[in-house]
Amino acid sequence: MKIGLDVGSTTMKCVVLDDTLQVLHTDYRRHYSQIAETACTMLADIKDLCAGHLTSFALSGSAGMGLAQNLHFPFVQEVYATRIAIMKFLPHTDVVIELGGEDAKILFFSQNMEVRMNGTCAGGTGSFIDQMASLLHVDQMDLNELAKQAKQIYSIASRCGVFAKSDIQPLVNQGAEKSDISLSVLQSVVNQSIGGLAQGRPIKGQVVYLGGPLTFLSELRKAFDKTLGLEGICPENSLYYVAMGTALSAEEQVIELDELIYNLEHYDTGKAFTSIPPLFKDLGAYETFKNRHAKATLHKIEPKNYSGPAFLGVDAGSTTIKACIIDPDGRLLFSRYDANNGNPVQAIKEFLGSFYTTHPQITIEKACSTGYGEHLIQNAFAFEYSLVETMAHYKSAKTFQKNVDFIIDIGGQDIKCFKIKDGTIDDIFLNEACSSGCGSFLQTFSNALGYTPQEAAELAIKAKNPVDLGSRCTVFMNSSVKQAQKDGASVSDIFAGLAISVVKNALYKVIRSTDPAMLGKHIVVQGGTFLNDAVLRSFELELGSEVIRIDEAGLMGAYGCALHARDQHMKVPQQSTTLSLAQLEQFTHRTKTTHCKGCTNNCLLTINIFDDGRKLVSGNKCDRIVSPETFISNPEQLNMYVFKQQYLSQLKSRKGERGKIGLPLQLNFYEQLPFWHSFFTHLGFEVVVSTPSTRETYLKGQSTISSDTICYPAKLMHGHIKELLEKQVPAIFYPCSSYNINEEKGDNHFNCPVVAYYPEVLRHNISELQDGSVTFISDYLSLADRSFLPKRMHQVLSQYYPVKKQEIKAAVKAGYASLDAYQKAIRDQGKIIMEQARKRNWPIMVLAGRPYHADAEVNHGIDGLLLQCSCAVISEDAIAHLVEKQPRKVLNQWTYHARMYDAARYVTRQEDMQLIQLVSFGCGLDAVTSDEIRDILRETNKIYTQIKIDEIANLGAVKIRIRSLLAALQETKEEQ
Amino acid sequence: MSTPFTKDMKKDYTILIPNMSPIHFNIVKEVISNHGYNVVLLDNQGPNVIREGLRYVHNDICYPAQLVIGQFIDAIKHGGYDTDKVALVITQTGGGCRASNYIFLLRKALEKCNLPQIPVISLNLKRMEKNPGFKITPFMLLQTYSAFIYGDLLMALSNQIRPYEVHKGKADALVIKWTAYLSDCFTHNRGYIGWAMKRNLNRICAEFAAIEMREEERIKVGIVGEIYMKYSPLGNNHLQEYLEEQGCEVMVPSMMGFLYYGADNAITDRKYYGGRFISAKVTQFLLRQLYKVEKMSRQAMMKSGKFTIPIPYTEMKKLDEGLLDYGVKMGEGWLLTAEMLDLVHSGYHNIVCTQPFGCLPNHICAKGMIRAVTERSKDANIVPIDYDPSATGVNQENRIKLMLAIAREKLENA
């Protein structure tokens, strides 16, 4: 007999094979990190089965590695085990796709065997689906059922669970159909597996699906089938292939099952992990701590004893709804903190209904909403006001601590921090989409380990050796937790470690503070996450000082809203519109989705329709159809990004005697296009430029991307090349270049490594570029040296075409003329936009990034969003030339960076200008620029705002950021 | 702004050096101290190093920066140094990779922990910054060069012997012995050029060759990657040790290759972008002189007839022909791809390619080229591993184990 045990990240599988290698027994269960214990029970169950047989044993799975090592069990790597099992049981397989709890693998069998495993990012796996399902308040199986009814697919970022989450959240809050979201989640898993793992190797022939998600979710298999255009099989025992392979490779050596179980029962890992001091040295310390915080309470009165006007504040968060009703003195009459169960409208309707009926003597005078569902709730219930959530939190914090200098709010999805100086917001820090050390993060982990968040907090407080887990995003944290488990950390040590990591994430990653003492003396903490005493304590420990937490910390957004409703009511009295009980009874809500036909974007609109015709449209990238009154018909007059797009699209090519040449419109070509366009036109080529990027561009090239953590613009480049190939141009020109244009504003004029050498990656990963189907010209050259370039261009081009030095020289000259004209046009347009903005009294936003951030698919329409918020948009290259060269504190040797620094310096001199930096996820260089730009801006108290962009299009979070910035500016103005 | 390292400081300041590769830096350290500086090679490890790194450096900057700066700050805070009598040394390459920013990030970090008085010395050959108290003399350069040659040799030999030695510890003992001996040589200003060096190289090879070895076949693994991750055990979670524990023989390409590559790139640049740099001719001449020493070291290895001899840099370069252009010069550039090919050719089919998470050049020359390398050499079995403050050992080991399982199967079927 052969026993194979597969210890995955969340489940354990056991298989027994008889001597003819037939499967005798299988067992599957969740192990909740109790690995040795679970193994014991599983083995105990097969004791009778194996009695009297020679038995061998082996272990597999990432979570089993520690066990195998310490107890000297034979260990088989899980992918390898799958391979052994497949070769034995399904020898005709060509490709295996195996999804596990946290791993995703593709194995290629037919010739040239290859195995692929996901890297450190764990998107597209079982726990990813689990997480997404829990966002919809269903389980995996329900998700599968829902997906069957789906009518359409939304694009959801698949690379990372956290990103996907921020794609899904807005969909949920906008009221998109659960079924559609469900299928979209599954489709994103498919895209991730194919894009991230296959990396250009075609998946064809006999495909086998293995592992939990593919076994349980029929719709996931269908989605794979459909995308791959084939029909894969999910064999019997598809859950057990790793265990089977493990059993097969177990050495023919006799083991005593009793002894094995004994060893497991007495398994002590010791404490191999790095631990930090406990949160409380004893229970006494905890009591003192609790008593101190018990003093900070929100003033409450019994609603029974009150009659008269009241004000309602609703915070429709990502996963919860919070509501507060206060009297005119700000005393809390009634509150609610609840899960929204994926339907915030329904939750609020119930809340309002029950309040009206139980307390008819209280009239809700005015109401205000905030949070993710701000507009949905406002429209649904005809609230008078709405408020950006940052302001709501600030408003409530101020009431508790008049001279507050720092507010930190950690909610379910967001971290919002403000520095307050002289009574106004001085700086705002919001978390990136990717660093989600928030409430839902703690919840996810406690659920995964089988506890409620409350139990987890209690355990954390008692932890003796909290694990040092660092401070990174959820995906990384998964593997840190796995490692800690392997090293023998107890559940309470892990929970304490997670609490500390939330705090560290906020302090070091979001606020980027080096010395917590510098945050200020009066710090107020808010948000449901701080109700967790372990988090609160870790925060105070890390800070080295005491902070204020109100007992209703989770309600602060809603409370701030209620205060806002009250203040506005006092300031400008107006008719109350909030739905009454009678109106509430008539209340209906339905959603429908449709594609906007206003332009070629065909935005997918989600329309929420309520009784009496109130409706809310979301998903629109512009106001043309949805709210024509604010639509700007000539955006290039106020938006440099549009101007650039128009300028580049107007470059005309003509038929040439030398034939066609393709230029991909991405990365540095976003700036250099005028040069090359004119250069090749001059030489007698017909220039074919790839069309501006869309999501389809990305999907087109996705399977040839060799590195899943590279920036999105680089990924898009693959699609642009594919497009040019489809257009059957005989040649594509996209040169390598270490050096950018030299503007003599820095210490050197480098390109970043990606821009510099990306053609090499394309050449070696897109097979058409090498098999002779096209001439791919990617030689090394730079536009920096105007006198050297003609010589170099002649060297380069004469390898492919018969060209004369003289004509090259002329063409280069024409190229530079066009490039200069383009740059001049940008600068001139910059002036025009600034004038226009000043006429309208609009703030001017410098959307600073790199030239290719002008690509609408890269910036996701953030420029348009700014326009919708009544801000003019200019780019860094329109103003960088307006300041003199100045030395910097960092190495200033990249042309694009130098522009951003100079633009930031210019902004500091202009009253009505602000800078927002666009940073592509994965751009390592921007780790340098972002700190430096912040420093430049902070010298004059300008607020630094950064927007990280990737393949996601979560404009909701971006909007909050922009609105917070605008609100802070507004408030400063009012104070003055 | 930054505090320069003055002549007065030379007398009583302690200079801290980050430890990128213990075997090389232990020798290089001696060169610097023999020129009258008080130097300490940092060996502080532990979780506080990365904690300080994360605290004072932007969390999205590459892992080596976090480690190097974290190691400095940890040492300054907890190493018992007088913060008014300590200076730091860091290399500055000036390339297009973000790594050339380390020195600035280090200074920023020092400012943030209120230690702006600590001078940071830039170690570079391009006169990017001046430190009156720290002069790189031609002698020092020559000695450092020799130190790297010795370091490379000791590394190559001990790696090839250690897994097979009958009496455990012999190879490492020889490394220690020779490090001490060479340091003494440098103090007496000998043993770093010409005949004396040749004799040393020969003796080293002979002594290693004399170590008694078992006859057995092991999985041969090469390590390539970003330079810090490749060499530093602090960075790569003691990768080499781990692989050796798993029963492998490990080959790490030489440090000299990287230095040659750095110098060589100036020549390519001239061709592609015009003559803006120090005369390519001078570089070419100098390189040719340096290759002679490399040759001496190879010849010494050949004499003993026992070792896998590294191919000369110039031949290594040829391996890239038709694959990655020599224009890729940021980070490890084309050299990394060439090293992978070289490893496969010399029997190290299994390769761990190390890089910091999000390493920009390695998107190109490592991950971007794996497909091309495996197409060219079907035997290649390459696993890219990302390092990061939170990338866990479990995750890394699991992927390495997969690579090893395939390697083992190939070894058994061979």
Interface residues (C-beta under 8 A of the other chain):
Chain A: S62 A63 M65 G66 F75 V76 Q77 E78 V79 Y80 N112 V115 M117 G119 T120 Q199 G200 T274 D468 L469 G470 S471 R472 F476 M477 S479 S480 K482 Q483 K486 K504 Y508 K509 R512 T514 D515 S706 S707 T709 I710 A714 C736 S738 Y739 N748 F750 N751 C752 P753 V754 A756 Y757 Y758 E760 V761 H764 N765 D779 Y780 L781 S782 A784 D785 S787 F788 K791 R792 K889 V890 L891 Q893 W894 G922 G924 L925 D926 A927 V928 S930 D931
Chain B: M1 G46 P47 I50 R51 L54 R55 Y56 H58 N59 D60 I61 C62 G94 G95 G96 C97 R98 S100 N101 I103 F104 L105 R107 K108 A109 K112 C113 D269 Y272 Y273 G274 G275 R276 L323 L324 D325 G327 V328 K329 M330 G331 F357 G358 C359 L360 P361 H363 I364 C365 K367 G368 M369 I370 R371 A372 K378 P384 D386 D388 P389 S390 A391 T392 G393 V394 N395 E397 N398 R399 K401 L402 L404 A405 I406 E409
